[in-house]
Amino acid sequence: MGDIKIDDKVDITDVVCPTTFVKAKIALEELDDGQILRIRMNDGEPVQNVPRSIKEEGHKILKLTENADGTYDLLVQKVGD
């Protein structure tokens, strides 16, 4: 993930929608503005819904990458109110 500094991470591969977004949102709320959160999630509903919901909350999606195990890493930058 190169030159992007990850400030925190959350793994939501063990939960299902809509709890996936709730866990991601709580993790984002604990960060300061401008910090980066890495969210590890499964394919399917999480990949479709979590990035969209986070963007609707006003945060910045930096990158979505597929891992060798079929999970995805989503990098999100927290944007303040």
Gaussian input, Z-matrix of N, CA and C with variables (Angstrom, degrees):
# hf/3-21g

backbone

0 1
 N
 C     1     B1
 C     2     B2     1     A1
 N     3     B3     2     A2     1     D1
 C     4     B4     3     A3     2     D2
 C     5     B5     4     A4     3     D3
 N     6     B6     5     A5     4     D4
 C     7     B7     6     A6     5     D5
 C     8     B8     7     A7     6     D6
 N     9     B9     8     A8     7     D7
 C    10    B10     9     A9     8     D8
 C    11    B11    10    A10     9     D9
 N    12    B12    11    A11    10    D10
 C    13    B13    12    A12    11    D11
 C    14    B14    13    A13    12    D12
 N    15    B15    14    A14    13    D13
 C    16    B16    15    A15    14    D14
 C    17    B17    16    A16    15    D15
 N    18    B18    17    A17    16    D16
 C    19    B19    18    A18    17    D17
 C    20    B20    19    A19    18    D18
 N    21    B21    20    A20    19    D19
 C    22    B22    21    A21    20    D20
 C    23    B23    22    A22    21    D21
 N    24    B24    23    A23    22    D22
 C    25    B25    24    A24    23    D23
 C    26    B26    25    A25    24    D24
 N    27    B27    26    A26    25    D25
 C    28    B28    27    A27    26    D26
 C    29    B29    28    A28    27    D27
 N    30    B30    29    A29    28    D28
 C    31    B31    30    A30    29    D29
 C    32    B32    31    A31    30    D30
 N    33    B33    32    A32    31    D31
 C    34    B34    33    A33    32    D32
 C    35    B35    34    A34    33    D33
 N    36    B36    35    A35    34    D34
 C    37    B37    36    A36    35    D35
 C    38    B38    37    A37    36    D36
 N    39    B39    38    A38    37    D37
 C    40    B40    39    A39    38    D38
 C    41    B41    40    A40    39    D39
 N    42    B42    41    A41    40    D40
 C    43    B43    42    A42    41    D41
 C    44    B44    43    A43    42    D42
 N    45    B45    44    A44    43    D43
 C    46    B46    45    A45    44    D44
 C    47    B47    46    A46    45    D45
 N    48    B48    47    A47    46    D46
 C    49    B49    48    A48    47    D47
 C    50    B50    49    A49    48    D48
 N    51    B51    50    A50    49    D49
 C    52    B52    51    A51    50    D50
 C    53    B53    52    A52    51    D51
 N    54    B54    53    A53    52    D52
 C    55    B55    54    A54    53    D53
 C    56    B56    55    A55    54    D54
 N    57    B57    56    A56    55    D55
 C    58    B58    57    A57    56    D56
 C    59    B59    58    A58    57    D57
 N    60    B60    59    A59    58    D58
 C    61    B61    60    A60    59    D59
 C    62    B62    61    A61    60    D60
 N    63    B63    62    A62    61    D61
 C    64    B64    63    A63    62    D62
 C    65    B65    64    A64    63    D63
 N    66    B66    65    A65    64    D64
 C    67    B67    66    A66    65    D65
 C    68    B68    67    A67    66    D66
 N    69    B69    68    A68    67    D67
 C    70    B70    69    A69    68    D68
 C    71    B71    70    A70    69    D69
 N    72    B72    71    A71    70    D70
 C    73    B73    72    A72    71    D71
 C    74    B74    73    A73    72    D72
 N    75    B75    74    A74    73    D73
 C    76    B76    75    A75    74    D74
 C    77    B77    76    A76    75    D75
 N    78    B78    77    A77    76    D76
 C    79    B79    78    A78    77    D77
 C    80    B80    79    A79    78    D78
 N    81    B81    80    A80    79    D79
 C    82    B82    81    A81    80    D80
 C    83    B83    82    A82    81    D81
 N    84    B84    83    A83    82    D82
 C    85    B85    84    A84    83    D83
 C    86    B86    85    A85    84    D84
 N    87    B87    86    A86    85    D85
 C    88    B88    87    A87    86    D86
 C    89    B89    88    A88    87    D87
 N    90    B90    89    A89    88    D88
 C    91    B91    90    A90    89    D89
 C    92    B92    91    A91    90    D90
 N    93    B93    92    A92    91    D91
 C    94    B94    93    A93    92    D92
 C    95    B95    94    A94    93    D93
 N    96    B96    95    A95    94    D94
 C    97    B97    96    A96    95    D95
 C    98    B98    97    A97    96    D96
 N    99    B99    98    A98    97    D97
 C   100   B100    99    A99    98    D98
 C   101   B101   100   A100    99    D99
 N   102   B102   101   A101   100   D100
 C   103   B103   102   A102   101   D101
 C   104   B104   103   A103   102   D102
 N   105   B105   104   A104   103   D103
 C   106   B106   105   A105   104   D104
 C   107   B107   106   A106   105   D105
 N   108   B108   107   A107   106   D106
 C   109   B109   108   A108   107   D107
 C   110   B110   109   A109   108   D108
 N   111   B111   110   A110   109   D109
 C   112   B112   111   A111   110   D110
 C   113   B113   112   A112   111   D111
 N   114   B114   113   A113   112   D112
 C   115   B115   114   A114   113   D113
 C   116   B116   115   A115   114   D114
 N   117   B117   116   A116   115   D115
 C   118   B118   117   A117   116   D116
 C   119   B119   118   A118   117   D117
 N   120   B120   119   A119   118   D118
 C   121   B121   120   A120   119   D119
 C   122   B122   121   A121   120   D120
 N   123   B123   122   A122   121   D121
 C   124   B124   123   A123   122   D122
 C   125   B125   124   A124   123   D123
 N   126   B126   125   A125   124   D124
 C   127   B127   126   A126   125   D125
 C   128   B128   127   A127   126   D126
 N   129   B129   128   A128   127   D127
 C   130   B130   129   A129   128   D128
 C   131   B131   130   A130   129   D129
 N   132   B132   131   A131   130   D130
 C   133   B133   132   A132   131   D131
 C   134   B134   133   A133   132   D132
 N   135   B135   134   A134   133   D133
 C   136   B136   135   A135   134   D134
 C   137   B137   136   A136   135   D135
 N   138   B138   137   A137   136   D136
 C   139   B139   138   A138   137   D137
 C   140   B140   139   A139   138   D138
 N   141   B141   140   A140   139   D139
 C   142   B142   141   A141   140   D140
 C   143   B143   142   A142   141   D141
 N   144   B144   143   A143   142   D142
 C   145   B145   144   A144   143   D143
 C   146   B146   145   A145   144   D144
 N   147   B147   146   A146   145   D145
 C   148   B148   147   A147   146   D146
 C   149   B149   148   A148   147   D147
 N   150   B150   149   A149   148   D148
 C   151   B151   150   A150   149   D149
 C   152   B152   151   A151   150   D150
 N   153   B153   152   A152   151   D151
 C   154   B154   153   A153   152   D152
 C   155   B155   154   A154   153   D153
 N   156   B156   155   A155   154   D154
 C   157   B157   156   A156   155   D155
 C   158   B158   157   A157   156   D156
 N   159   B159   158   A158   157   D157
 C   160   B160   159   A159   158   D158
 C   161   B161   160   A160   159   D159
 N   162   B162   161   A161   160   D160
 C   163   B163   162   A162   161   D161
 C   164   B164   163   A163   162   D162
 N   165   B165   164   A164   163   D163
 C   166   B166   165   A165   164   D164
 C   167   B167   166   A166   165   D165
 N   168   B168   167   A167   166   D166
 C   169   B169   168   A168   167   D167
 C   170   B170   169   A169   168   D168
 N   171   B171   170   A170   169   D169
 C   172   B172   171   A171   170   D170
 C   173   B173   172   A172   171   D171
 N   174   B174   173   A173   172   D172
 C   175   B175   174   A174   173   D173
 C   176   B176   175   A175   174   D174
 N   177   B177   176   A176   175   D175
 C   178   B178   177   A177   176   D176
 C   179   B179   178   A178   177   D177
 N   180   B180   179   A179   178   D178
 C   181   B181   180   A180   179   D179
 C   182   B182   181   A181   180   D180
 N   183   B183   182   A182   181   D181
 C   184   B184   183   A183   182   D182
 C   185   B185   184   A184   183   D183
 N   186   B186   185   A185   184   D184
 C   187   B187   186   A186   185   D185
 C   188   B188   187   A187   186   D186
 N   189   B189   188   A188   187   D187
 C   190   B190   189   A189   188   D188
 C   191   B191   190   A190   189   D189
 N   192   B192   191   A191   190   D190
 C   193   B193   192   A192   191   D191
 C   194   B194   193   A193   192   D192
 N   195   B195   194   A194   193   D193
 C   196   B196   195   A195   194   D194
 C   197   B197   196   A196   195   D195
 N   198   B198   197   A197   196   D196
 C   199   B199   198   A198   197   D197
 C   200   B200   199   A199   198   D198
 N   201   B201   200   A200   199   D199
 C   202   B202   201   A201   200   D200
 C   203   B203   202   A202   201   D201
 N   204   B204   203   A203   202   D202
 C   205   B205   204   A204   203   D203
 C   206   B206   205   A205   204   D204
 N   207   B207   206   A206   205   D205
 C   208   B208   207   A207   206   D206
 C   209   B209   208   A208   207   D207
 N   210   B210   209   A209   208   D208
 C   211   B211   210   A210   209   D209
 C   212   B212   211   A211   210   D210
 N   213   B213   212   A212   211   D211
 C   214   B214   213   A213   212   D212
 C   215   B215   214   A214   213   D213
 N   216   B216   215   A215   214   D214
 C   217   B217   216   A216   215   D215
 C   218   B218   217   A217   216   D216
 N   219   B219   218   A218   217   D217
 C   220   B220   219   A219   218   D218
 C   221   B221   220   A220   219   D219
 N   222   B222   221   A221   220   D220
 C   223   B223   222   A222   221   D221
 C   224   B224   223   A223   222   D222
 N   225   B225   224   A224   223   D223
 C   226   B226   225   A225   224   D224
 C   227   B227   226   A226   225   D225
 N   228   B228   227   A227   226   D226
 C   229   B229   228   A228   227   D227
 C   230   B230   229   A229   228   D228
 N   231   B231   230   A230   229   D229
 C   232   B232   231   A231   230   D230
 C   233   B233   232   A232   231   D231
 N   234   B234   233   A233   232   D232
 C   235   B235   234   A234   233   D233
 C   236   B236   235   A235   234   D234
 N   237   B237   236   A236   235   D235
 C   238   B238   237   A237   236   D236
 C   239   B239   238   A238   237   D237
 N   240   B240   239   A239   238   D238
 C   241   B241   240   A240   239   D239
 C   242   B242   241   A241   240   D240

   B1=1.4369
   B2=1.5166
   B3=1.3198
   B4=1.4397
   B5=1.5074
   B6=1.3272
   B7=1.4503
   B8=1.5256
   B9=1.3291
   B10=1.4641
   B11=1.5257
   B12=1.3296
   B13=1.4681
   B14=1.5310
   B15=1.3241
   B16=1.4629
   B17=1.5286
   B18=1.3368
   B19=1.4632
   B20=1.5259
   B21=1.3272
   B22=1.4691
   B23=1.5203
   B24=1.3306
   B25=1.4629
   B26=1.5187
   B27=1.3423
   B28=1.4518
   B29=1.5193
   B30=1.3113
   B31=1.4629
   B32=1.5227
   B33=1.3399
   B34=1.4686
   B35=1.5261
   B36=1.3371
   B37=1.4660
   B38=1.5251
   B39=1.3282
   B40=1.4668
   B41=1.5270
   B42=1.3299
   B43=1.4682
   B44=1.5306
   B45=1.3323
   B46=1.4615
   B47=1.5283
   B48=1.3273
   B49=1.4717
   B50=1.5258
   B51=1.3213
   B52=1.4651
   B53=1.5249
   B54=1.3144
   B55=1.4665
   B56=1.5293
   B57=1.3390
   B58=1.4660
   B59=1.5224
   B60=1.3234
   B61=1.4646
   B62=1.5283
   B63=1.3155
   B64=1.4737
   B65=1.5309
   B66=1.3344
   B67=1.4716
   B68=1.5215
   B69=1.3379
   B70=1.4630
   B71=1.5297
   B72=1.3234
   B73=1.4693
   B74=1.5290
   B75=1.3198
   B76=1.4674
   B77=1.5286
   B78=1.3296
   B79=1.4687
   B80=1.5288
   B81=1.3267
   B82=1.4690
   B83=1.5242
   B84=1.3181
   B85=1.4661
   B86=1.5218
   B87=1.3312
   B88=1.4574
   B89=1.5280
   B90=1.3389
   B91=1.4619
   B92=1.5260
   B93=1.3332
   B94=1.4545
   B95=1.5216
   B96=1.3301
   B97=1.4562
   B98=1.5245
   B99=1.3219
   B100=1.4590
   B101=1.5058
   B102=1.3388
   B103=1.4608
   B104=1.5314
   B105=1.3363
   B106=1.4563
   B107=1.5261
   B108=1.3406
   B109=1.4673
   B110=1.5230
   B111=1.3341
   B112=1.4632
   B113=1.5246
   B114=1.3166
   B115=1.4623
   B116=1.5220
   B117=1.3254
   B118=1.4649
   B119=1.5187
   B120=1.3393
   B121=1.4644
   B122=1.5126
   B123=1.3277
   B124=1.4521
   B125=1.5236
   B126=1.3367
   B127=1.4604
   B128=1.5273
   B129=1.3200
   B130=1.4608
   B131=1.5148
   B132=1.3337
   B133=1.4673
   B134=1.5341
   B135=1.3432
   B136=1.4656
   B137=1.5323
   B138=1.3368
   B139=1.4672
   B140=1.5328
   B141=1.3132
   B142=1.4590
   B143=1.5333
   B144=1.3193
   B145=1.4633
   B146=1.5266
   B147=1.3268
   B148=1.4662
   B149=1.5316
   B150=1.3464
   B151=1.4770
   B152=1.5335
   B153=1.3124
   B154=1.4635
   B155=1.5363
   B156=1.3275
   B157=1.4635
   B158=1.5258
   B159=1.3190
   B160=1.4649
   B161=1.5281
   B162=1.3256
   B163=1.4662
   B164=1.5315
   B165=1.3376
   B166=1.4653
   B167=1.5283
   B168=1.3297
   B169=1.4647
   B170=1.5295
   B171=1.3424
   B172=1.4577
   B173=1.5162
   B174=1.3283
   B175=1.4592
   B176=1.5280
   B177=1.3216
   B178=1.4614
   B179=1.5262
   B180=1.3318
   B181=1.4632
   B182=1.5224
   B183=1.3296
   B184=1.4583
   B185=1.5229
   B186=1.3389
   B187=1.4540
   B188=1.5189
   B189=1.3329
   B190=1.4676
   B191=1.5126
   B192=1.3233
   B193=1.4639
   B194=1.5168
   B195=1.3257
   B196=1.4621
   B197=1.5174
   B198=1.3242
   B199=1.4643
   B200=1.5236
   B201=1.3166
   B202=1.4662
   B203=1.5300
   B204=1.3342
   B205=1.4695
   B206=1.5323
   B207=1.3381
   B208=1.4586
   B209=1.5154
   B210=1.3382
   B211=1.4620
   B212=1.5359
   B213=1.3205
   B214=1.4629
   B215=1.5123
   B216=1.3356
   B217=1.4638
   B218=1.5202
   B219=1.3144
   B220=1.4517
   B221=1.5217
   B222=1.3267
   B223=1.4589
   B224=1.5202
   B225=1.3301
   B226=1.4580
   B227=1.5194
   B228=1.3312
   B229=1.4549
   B230=1.5230
   B231=1.3274
   B232=1.4578
   B233=1.5223
   B234=1.3115
   B235=1.4560
   B236=1.5187
   B237=1.3369
   B238=1.4562
   B239=1.5125
   B240=1.3159
   B241=1.4678
   B242=1.5099
   A1=110.33
   A2=114.64
   A3=120.84
   A4=115.96
   A5=115.06
   A6=121.06
   A7=113.98
   A8=117.38
   A9=120.35
   A10=108.74
   A11=116.32
   A12=121.10
   A13=108.60
   A14=115.88
   A15=121.93
   A16=108.60
   A17=116.48
   A18=120.51
   A19=112.71
   A20=116.92
   A21=120.60
   A22=107.75
   A23=115.65
   A24=119.58
   A25=109.47
   A26=114.62
   A27=121.05
   A28=107.71
   A29=116.43
   A30=122.65
   A31=107.52
   A32=115.86
   A33=119.92
   A34=111.16
   A35=116.18
   A36=119.70
   A37=112.26
   A38=117.31
   A39=120.42
   A40=113.20
   A41=118.04
   A42=120.99
   A43=109.82
   A44=115.93
   A45=121.31
   A46=110.18
   A47=115.89
   A48=121.50
   A49=109.10
   A50=119.93
   A51=126.82
   A52=113.98
   A53=117.88
   A54=120.32
   A55=111.35
   A56=117.41
   A57=120.14
   A58=110.38
   A59=116.75
   A60=119.92
   A61=111.27
   A62=116.64
   A63=120.33
   A64=110.17
   A65=116.91
   A66=120.03
   A67=111.19
   A68=116.70
   A69=120.85
   A70=110.18
   A71=116.68
   A72=121.38
   A73=110.65
   A74=117.04
   A75=120.95
   A76=110.39
   A77=116.56
   A78=120.07
   A79=110.67
   A80=117.07
   A81=120.79
   A82=111.55
   A83=116.76
   A84=120.80
   A85=111.92
   A86=117.06
   A87=120.79
   A88=112.64
   A89=116.87
   A90=120.87
   A91=111.05
   A92=115.04
   A93=121.23
   A94=108.81
   A95=116.43
   A96=120.70
   A97=110.52
   A98=115.58
   A99=120.91
   A100=114.64
   A101=117.70
   A102=119.66
   A103=110.53
   A104=115.09
   A105=122.19
   A106=110.47
   A107=115.32
   A108=122.53
   A109=108.86
   A110=115.79
   A111=120.55
   A112=108.00
   A113=115.73
   A114=121.87
   A115=108.26
   A116=116.24
   A117=120.87
   A118=107.25
   A119=116.56
   A120=119.97
   A121=110.72
   A122=114.83
   A123=122.20
   A124=111.15
   A125=114.88
   A126=122.08
   A127=108.80
   A128=117.03
   A129=121.27
   A130=111.40
   A131=115.35
   A132=120.44
   A133=114.09
   A134=119.69
   A135=118.21
   A136=112.75
   A137=117.41
   A138=120.38
   A139=110.91
   A140=116.12
   A141=119.83
   A142=111.63
   A143=117.04
   A144=120.92
   A145=115.79
   A146=117.85
   A147=120.00
   A148=111.87
   A149=120.01
   A150=118.07
   A151=112.48
   A152=117.31
   A153=120.73
   A154=110.45
   A155=116.23
   A156=120.37
   A157=111.51
   A158=116.92
   A159=120.62
   A160=110.01
   A161=116.28
   A162=120.32
   A163=110.67
   A164=116.44
   A165=120.78
   A166=111.58
   A167=117.01
   A168=121.92
   A169=111.24
   A170=116.79
   A171=120.80
   A172=115.56
   A173=117.12
   A174=120.65
   A175=110.04
   A176=115.81
   A177=121.66
   A178=110.84
   A179=116.10
   A180=121.75
   A181=107.53
   A182=116.99
   A183=120.98
   A184=112.25
   A185=116.66
   A186=119.16
   A187=110.03
   A188=115.88
   A189=122.67
   A190=107.03
   A191=116.69
   A192=120.42
   A193=110.52
   A194=114.83
   A195=120.62
   A196=108.88
   A197=116.05
   A198=121.90
   A199=110.42
   A200=116.02
   A201=121.65
   A202=112.40
   A203=117.46
   A204=121.01
   A205=113.39
   A206=117.06
   A207=120.25
   A208=114.49
   A209=116.94
   A210=120.12
   A211=108.61
   A212=115.44
   A213=121.13
   A214=109.82
   A215=115.93
   A216=122.33
   A217=107.53
   A218=115.44
   A219=122.44
   A220=108.06
   A221=116.67
   A222=121.24
   A223=108.34
   A224=114.88
   A225=121.86
   A226=109.63
   A227=116.04
   A228=120.72
   A229=108.22
   A230=115.84
   A231=120.30
   A232=110.12
   A233=115.74
   A234=122.29
   A235=107.27
   A236=116.21
   A237=121.05
   A238=113.06
   A239=115.08
   A240=121.48
   A241=111.87
   D1=11.64
   D2=164.96
   D3=62.76
   D4=-128.71
   D5=-170.64
   D6=-91.60
   D7=9.64
   D8=178.95
   D9=-86.47
   D10=123.64
   D11=179.92
   D12=-86.02
   D13=119.69
   D14=178.39
   D15=-86.36
   D16=122.44
   D17=-179.72
   D18=-89.40
   D19=-29.78
   D20=179.79
   D21=-158.68
   D22=164.58
   D23=178.01
   D24=-143.05
   D25=153.37
   D26=177.01
   D27=-140.22
   D28=138.05
   D29=179.52
   D30=-108.10
   D31=115.15
   D32=-179.81
   D33=-113.20
   D34=23.81
   D35=179.82
   D36=-72.07
   D37=-15.84
   D38=-177.07
   D39=-98.02
   D40=7.15
   D41=-179.65
   D42=-127.19
   D43=163.61
   D44=-178.70
   D45=-115.51
   D46=160.62
   D47=177.82
   D48=-61.67
   D49=143.53
   D50=2.38
   D51=-89.05
   D52=4.47
   D53=-178.64
   D54=-62.66
   D55=-26.81
   D56=179.56
   D57=-57.57
   D58=-48.37
   D59=-179.18
   D60=-67.63
   D61=-38.42
   D62=-179.77
   D63=-59.81
   D64=-46.23
   D65=179.72
   D66=-64.02
   D67=-39.90
   D68=179.10
   D69=-65.62
   D70=-41.98
   D71=-178.73
   D72=-64.35
   D73=-42.84
   D74=178.67
   D75=-61.87
   D76=-42.46
   D77=178.95
   D78=-63.31
   D79=-39.63
   D80=177.79
   D81=-65.23
   D82=-39.19
   D83=-178.73
   D84=-62.45
   D85=-25.78
   D86=-178.56
   D87=-81.21
   D88=-9.65
   D89=-179.69
   D90=-90.88
   D91=161.31
   D92=172.17
   D93=-86.87
   D94=158.31
   D95=177.95
   D96=-54.64
   D97=136.64
   D98=178.41
   D99=89.47
   D100=-13.07
   D101=179.82
   D102=-76.85
   D103=159.85
   D104=-174.73
   D105=-110.77
   D106=132.10
   D107=176.79
   D108=-114.21
   D109=133.13
   D110=172.71
   D111=-101.82
   D112=123.25
   D113=179.99
   D114=-110.82
   D115=120.59
   D116=176.81
   D117=-97.29
   D118=127.22
   D119=-175.57
   D120=-146.49
   D121=166.12
   D122=178.91
   D123=-84.64
   D124=164.41
   D125=173.62
   D126=-69.51
   D127=167.95
   D128=177.57
   D129=94.08
   D130=-137.10
   D131=-176.53
   D132=-53.97
   D133=-45.01
   D134=-179.58
   D135=-58.07
   D136=-44.54
   D137=-178.58
   D138=-66.22
   D139=-32.65
   D140=179.85
   D141=-77.77
   D142=-41.09
   D143=-169.65
   D144=-95.79
   D145=-39.67
   D146=-174.55
   D147=-63.39
   D148=-50.03
   D149=178.99
   D150=-59.84
   D151=-40.78
   D152=-179.71
   D153=-62.99
   D154=-46.47
   D155=-178.76
   D156=-64.52
   D157=-39.62
   D158=179.49
   D159=-65.40
   D160=-41.67
   D161=178.25
   D162=-63.38
   D163=-39.89
   D164=177.79
   D165=-63.20
   D166=-28.23
   D167=177.04
   D168=-74.94
   D169=-10.21
   D170=177.15
   D171=100.86
   D172=4.34
   D173=179.86
   D174=-86.66
   D175=164.23
   D176=-174.78
   D177=-102.66
   D178=122.75
   D179=175.27
   D180=-82.27
   D181=120.74
   D182=-178.08
   D183=-94.46
   D184=-41.17
   D185=-173.13
   D186=-165.57
   D187=143.49
   D188=172.80
   D189=-128.26
   D190=119.37
   D191=-178.70
   D192=-126.85
   D193=143.98
   D194=177.42
   D195=-90.64
   D196=134.19
   D197=178.29
   D198=-92.59
   D199=163.54
   D200=-178.48
   D201=-62.03
   D202=-26.73
   D203=-178.27
   D204=-87.16
   D205=5.62
   D206=178.39
   D207=91.04
   D208=-4.46
   D209=174.71
   D210=-86.47
   D211=174.37
   D212=178.99
   D213=-128.25
   D214=149.84
   D215=171.83
   D216=-113.19
   D217=125.39
   D218=177.76
   D219=-112.30
   D220=125.28
   D221=177.04
   D222=-102.03
   D223=126.20
   D224=-176.52
   D225=-127.81
   D226=134.84
   D227=174.33
   D228=-101.74
   D229=127.28
   D230=-179.92
   D231=-71.63
   D232=131.30
   D233=176.61
   D234=-116.35
   D235=127.82
   D236=-177.66
   D237=-72.78
   D238=170.54
   D239=-179.26
   D240=-70.24

